[in-house]
């Protein structure tokens, strides 16, 4: 039985797929299986995957039609995985060679933890963008992990590793509920459920933003950020400080979503109404006040700031 199952959802990623797969094959830790889930590709991706599968390099699973955000494809891959630990890689991103090795060593050193997170680097046009998250590495209890998420998105799909049993127990990524943000919903849910996680602040994966179609598709901003749904789910289930940090984390995501909508000239009333007073911080009030500026003046302010 392999130690890791690397789940790669694929939908029309022929241009970047080979490089993503090679970044998995090149891991210094080779104790893994690679499970690729094609989501109904029409651009030649499935032919690439079939060739690799025929060479014995991966297991190919196929779904009939694409699901929003690739959540259903990841869940399907996880349900068919053989390893006790799941990692994920988007088909247009990359692992660095030590990604699985660092996860393996941390898992061996911390047997009671079920979620491990490695740092990631945002890339645009081949250039690294400044990192915002600067967390110390090591064990983070629930309160600390939620506080960290209230400051920044320190968990990214490519950098996370979760015990398969726990992933399935949590219900996997939300399918048919959200077009975008379902991964954030799941990771925040995991932070609420787990007593502690482990964080490694060494970058071991690269998120290539120019390929991120889900993030760039502004039609996915129609509804409130999915994290808002967690407020009712965990009401009364966390300590006071944990609840405050969860509310702060969700406020940050709601405001980030609202800023995107405001830049597109879309109304942000529902986002402002969804903000939780329990988790409001100074910068949240400032962002909220900025969003109240009438659109013509807001656009002018943005041009002036640039």
C-alpha positions as CSV (number, residue, x, y, z in Angstrom):
1,X,0.0,0.0,0.0
2,X,1.4,3.4,-0.9
3,X,1.8,6.1,1.8
4,X,0.3,8.9,-0.3
5,X,-2.4,9.1,-2.9
6,X,-1.9,12.2,-5.0
7,X,-5.2,13.3,-6.5
8,X,-5.1,15.3,-9.7
9,X,-8.4,16.6,-11.2
10,X,-8.2,17.3,-14.9
11,X,-10.4,19.3,-17.2
12,X,-9.0,20.6,-20.5
13,X,-5.4,21.1,-19.1
14,X,-3.5,19.6,-22.0
15,X,-1.1,22.6,-22.2
16,X,0.1,22.3,-18.6
17,X,-0.7,18.6,-17.7
18,X,2.7,17.0,-18.6
19,X,4.6,19.5,-16.5
20,X,2.3,18.9,-13.5
21,X,2.6,15.1,-13.8
22,X,6.4,15.3,-14.1
23,X,6.5,17.4,-10.9
24,X,4.8,14.4,-9.1
25,X,7.1,11.8,-10.7
26,X,10.1,13.7,-9.7
27,X,9.4,13.6,-5.9
28,X,12.3,12.6,-3.7
29,X,9.7,10.5,-1.8
30,X,8.4,7.9,-4.2
31,X,6.0,6.1,-1.8
32,X,2.8,7.3,-3.6
33,X,0.2,6.4,-6.2
34,X,-1.0,9.1,-8.6
35,X,-4.7,9.1,-9.3
36,X,-5.8,11.4,-12.2
37,X,-9.5,12.1,-12.5
38,X,-10.5,13.4,-16.0
39,X,-13.7,15.5,-15.8
40,X,-14.8,15.2,-19.4
41,X,-11.9,16.9,-21.1
42,X,-12.2,17.7,-24.8
43,X,-8.7,19.2,-25.5
44,X,-6.6,16.0,-25.6
45,X,-6.0,15.8,-21.8
46,X,-7.6,12.4,-21.5
47,X,-5.3,11.1,-24.3
48,X,-2.3,12.3,-22.4
49,X,-3.5,10.6,-19.2
50,X,-4.3,7.4,-21.0
51,X,-0.8,7.2,-22.3
52,X,0.7,7.7,-18.8
53,X,-1.8,5.1,-17.5
54,X,-0.7,2.6,-20.1
55,X,2.9,3.2,-19.0
56,X,1.8,2.3,-15.4
57,X,2.6,5.8,-14.1
58,X,-0.9,6.7,-12.9
59,X,-4.4,5.4,-12.3
60,X,-6.9,7.0,-14.7
61,X,-10.5,7.6,-13.5
62,X,-13.1,9.3,-15.7
63,X,-16.2,11.3,-15.1
64,X,-18.8,12.1,-17.7
65,X,-19.1,15.9,-17.2
66,X,-17.1,18.6,-15.4
67,X,-18.1,19.6,-11.9
68,X,-17.7,23.2,-10.6
69,X,-14.3,23.8,-9.1
70,X,-13.2,20.2,-9.6
71,X,-14.6,19.3,-6.2
72,X,-16.5,16.2,-7.4
73,X,-13.4,14.9,-9.3
74,X,-11.3,15.2,-6.1
75,X,-13.9,13.5,-4.0
76,X,-14.1,10.7,-6.6
77,X,-10.3,10.3,-6.6
78,X,-10.3,10.2,-2.8
79,X,-13.0,7.5,-2.7
80,X,-10.9,5.3,-5.0
81,X,-7.6,6.0,-3.4
82,X,-5.6,3.2,-1.7
83,X,-3.3,5.2,0.6
84,X,-4.0,6.5,4.1
85,X,-2.9,10.0,3.2
86,X,-4.4,12.3,0.5
87,X,-2.6,15.1,-1.3
88,X,-4.0,17.2,-4.2
89,X,-2.4,18.9,-7.2
90,X,-4.2,21.1,-9.7
91,X,-3.3,20.0,-13.3
92,X,-1.8,23.5,-14.1
93,X,0.4,23.8,-11.0
94,X,3.6,22.2,-9.7
95,X,5.1,20.4,-6.8
96,X,8.7,21.0,-5.8
97,X,10.7,17.8,-5.5
98,X,10.6,17.8,-1.7
99,X,6.9,18.2,-1.3
100,X,6.0,14.7,-0.3
101,X,9.2,14.1,1.6
102,X,8.5,17.0,4.0
103,X,5.0,15.8,4.5
104,X,6.1,12.3,5.1
105,X,8.7,13.4,7.7
106,X,6.2,15.6,9.5
107,X,3.5,12.8,9.6
108,X,6.0,10.4,11.1
109,X,7.1,12.9,13.7
110,X,3.5,13.9,14.7
111,X,1.4,10.7,14.7
112,X,-1.6,12.3,16.3
113,X,-2.2,15.0,13.7
114,X,-4.5,14.4,10.7
115,X,-4.0,17.6,8.6
116,X,-0.5,18.8,7.4
117,X,0.1,21.9,5.4
118,X,3.1,23.0,3.5
119,X,3.7,26.6,2.4
120,X,3.0,27.5,-1.3
121,X,4.2,30.2,-3.6
122,X,2.0,32.2,-6.0
123,X,3.4,32.6,-9.5
124,X,2.4,34.9,-12.3
125,X,4.0,34.7,-15.8
126,X,6.8,32.7,-14.3
127,X,7.6,35.2,-11.5
128,X,7.0,34.6,-7.8
129,X,4.7,37.0,-6.1
130,X,5.4,38.3,-2.6
131,X,4.3,35.9,0.2
132,X,1.9,37.2,2.7
133,X,1.7,34.4,5.2
134,X,4.7,34.2,7.5
135,X,3.7,31.6,10.1
136,X,6.2,29.8,12.3
137,X,6.4,26.1,11.4
138,X,5.2,23.4,13.8
139,X,2.0,22.3,15.6
140,X,-0.9,24.7,15.7
141,X,-3.8,24.1,18.0
142,X,-7.3,24.9,16.7
143,X,-7.3,28.5,18.1
144,X,-3.9,29.2,16.5
145,X,-4.8,27.7,13.2
146,X,-8.1,29.7,12.9
147,X,-6.2,32.9,13.9
148,X,-3.7,32.2,11.2
149,X,-6.5,31.8,8.6
150,X,-8.0,35.1,9.8
151,X,-4.7,36.7,8.7
152,X,-4.1,35.0,5.4
153,X,-4.8,32.0,3.2
154,X,-2.1,29.8,4.5
155,X,-3.8,26.7,3.3
156,X,-3.9,26.0,-0.4
157,X,-5.1,22.9,-2.2
158,X,-1.7,22.0,-3.5
159,X,0.0,22.3,-0.1
160,X,-2.4,20.3,2.1
161,X,-2.3,16.6,3.1
162,X,-5.1,15.0,5.1
163,X,-5.7,11.6,6.4
164,X,-8.1,9.9,4.0
165,X,-10.5,8.6,6.7
166,X,-10.9,12.1,8.1
167,X,-11.4,13.6,4.7
168,X,-14.2,11.1,4.0
169,X,-15.7,11.6,7.5
170,X,-15.9,15.4,6.8
171,X,-17.8,14.7,3.6
172,X,-15.1,15.8,1.2
173,X,-15.3,19.0,-0.8
174,X,-18.8,20.4,-1.1
175,X,-20.3,19.2,-4.4
176,X,-23.1,21.1,-6.3
177,X,-23.2,23.8,-3.6
178,X,-20.5,26.3,-4.7
179,X,-18.8,27.2,-8.0
180,X,-15.9,28.7,-6.1
181,X,-14.7,28.9,-2.5
182,X,-15.6,25.3,-1.7
183,X,-12.0,24.5,-0.9
184,X,-11.9,27.3,1.7
185,X,-15.1,26.1,3.2
186,X,-13.6,22.6,3.6
187,X,-10.3,23.7,5.1
188,X,-12.0,26.0,7.6
189,X,-14.4,23.2,8.5
190,X,-11.4,20.9,9.0
191,X,-9.8,23.5,11.3
192,X,-12.9,23.7,13.4
193,X,-13.1,19.9,13.7
194,X,-9.4,19.1,14.4
195,X,-7.7,19.7,17.7
196,X,-4.4,20.6,16.0
197,X,-2.7,20.7,12.6
198,X,1.0,20.9,11.5
199,X,2.4,23.7,9.3
200,X,5.7,23.7,7.4
201,X,6.8,27.2,6.3
202,X,9.0,25.9,3.5
203,X,7.5,26.4,0.0
204,X,6.9,23.0,-1.7
205,X,4.3,23.9,-4.3
206,X,3.7,26.6,-6.9
207,X,0.3,28.0,-7.7
208,X,0.4,29.4,-11.3
209,X,-2.2,32.2,-11.2
210,X,-2.4,32.7,-15.0
211,X,-4.0,29.3,-15.3
212,X,-6.5,29.7,-12.6
213,X,-9.8,29.8,-14.6
214,X,-12.1,29.3,-11.6
215,X,-10.6,32.3,-9.8
216,X,-10.7,34.5,-12.8
217,X,-14.2,33.6,-13.8
218,X,-16.2,36.5,-12.2
219,X,-19.5,34.7,-12.8
220,X,-18.5,32.6,-9.8
221,X,-18.9,35.6,-7.5
222,X,-22.7,35.7,-7.7
223,X,-23.4,34.3,-4.3
224,X,-22.0,34.9,-0.8
225,X,-18.7,33.4,0.1
226,X,-19.3,29.7,1.1
227,X,-17.5,30.3,4.5
228,X,-20.6,32.2,5.7
229,X,-22.4,28.8,5.9
230,X,-20.0,27.7,8.6
231,X,-21.1,30.3,11.1
232,X,-24.4,28.5,11.6
233,X,-22.8,25.0,11.5
234,X,-20.4,25.8,14.3
235,X,-22.5,28.1,16.4
236,X,-22.0,27.1,20.1
237,X,-19.5,24.4,19.2
238,X,-16.3,26.4,19.7
239,X,-14.7,28.3,22.6
240,X,-15.2,32.0,22.6
241,X,-11.8,32.7,21.2
242,X,-12.0,30.0,18.6
243,X,-15.4,31.4,17.4
244,X,-14.0,34.9,17.2
245,X,-11.2,33.8,15.0
246,X,-13.5,31.8,12.8
247,X,-15.7,34.8,12.4
248,X,-12.7,37.0,11.6
249,X,-11.5,34.5,9.0
250,X,-14.9,34.5,7.3
251,X,-15.1,38.2,7.4
252,X,-11.7,38.4,5.6
253,X,-12.9,36.1,2.9
254,X,-16.3,37.9,2.5
255,X,-14.6,41.3,2.2
256,X,-12.1,39.9,-0.3
257,X,-14.9,38.6,-2.4
258,X,-16.7,42.0,-2.0
259,X,-13.7,43.9,-3.3
260,X,-13.6,41.7,-6.4
261,X,-17.3,42.4,-7.0
262,X,-16.9,46.1,-6.4
263,X,-14.2,46.4,-8.9
264,X,-16.5,44.8,-11.5
265,X,-19.3,47.3,-10.6
266,X,-21.4,44.7,-8.9
267,X,-23.5,45.4,-5.7
268,X,-21.9,44.3,-2.4
269,X,-24.9,44.9,-0.1
270,X,-25.2,41.2,0.7
271,X,-21.5,40.9,1.6
272,X,-21.7,43.9,3.9
273,X,-24.8,42.6,5.6
274,X,-23.1,39.2,6.1
275,X,-20.2,40.6,8.1
276,X,-20.1,39.3,11.7
277,X,-19.5,41.9,14.4
278,X,-17.9,39.2,16.6
279,X,-15.0,38.9,14.1
280,X,-14.6,42.5,13.0
281,X,-11.1,43.8,13.1
282,X,-9.7,47.2,12.4
283,X,-8.8,46.5,8.8
284,X,-12.2,44.9,8.2
285,X,-13.9,48.2,9.2
286,X,-11.6,50.1,6.9
287,X,-12.3,47.8,3.9
288,X,-16.1,47.9,4.7
289,X,-16.1,51.7,4.8
290,X,-14.2,51.8,1.4
291,X,-16.9,49.5,-0.1
292,X,-19.6,52.1,0.8
293,X,-18.0,54.7,-1.5
294,X,-20.3,55.2,-4.6
295,X,-19.0,53.4,-7.6
296,X,-17.7,56.3,-9.7
297,X,-15.7,57.7,-6.7
298,X,-14.5,54.1,-5.9
299,X,-13.2,53.6,-9.4
300,X,-11.5,57.0,-9.3
301,X,-9.9,56.2,-6.0
302,X,-8.6,52.9,-7.4
303,X,-7.0,54.7,-10.3
304,X,-5.5,57.3,-8.0
305,X,-4.0,54.5,-5.7
306,X,-2.5,52.7,-8.7
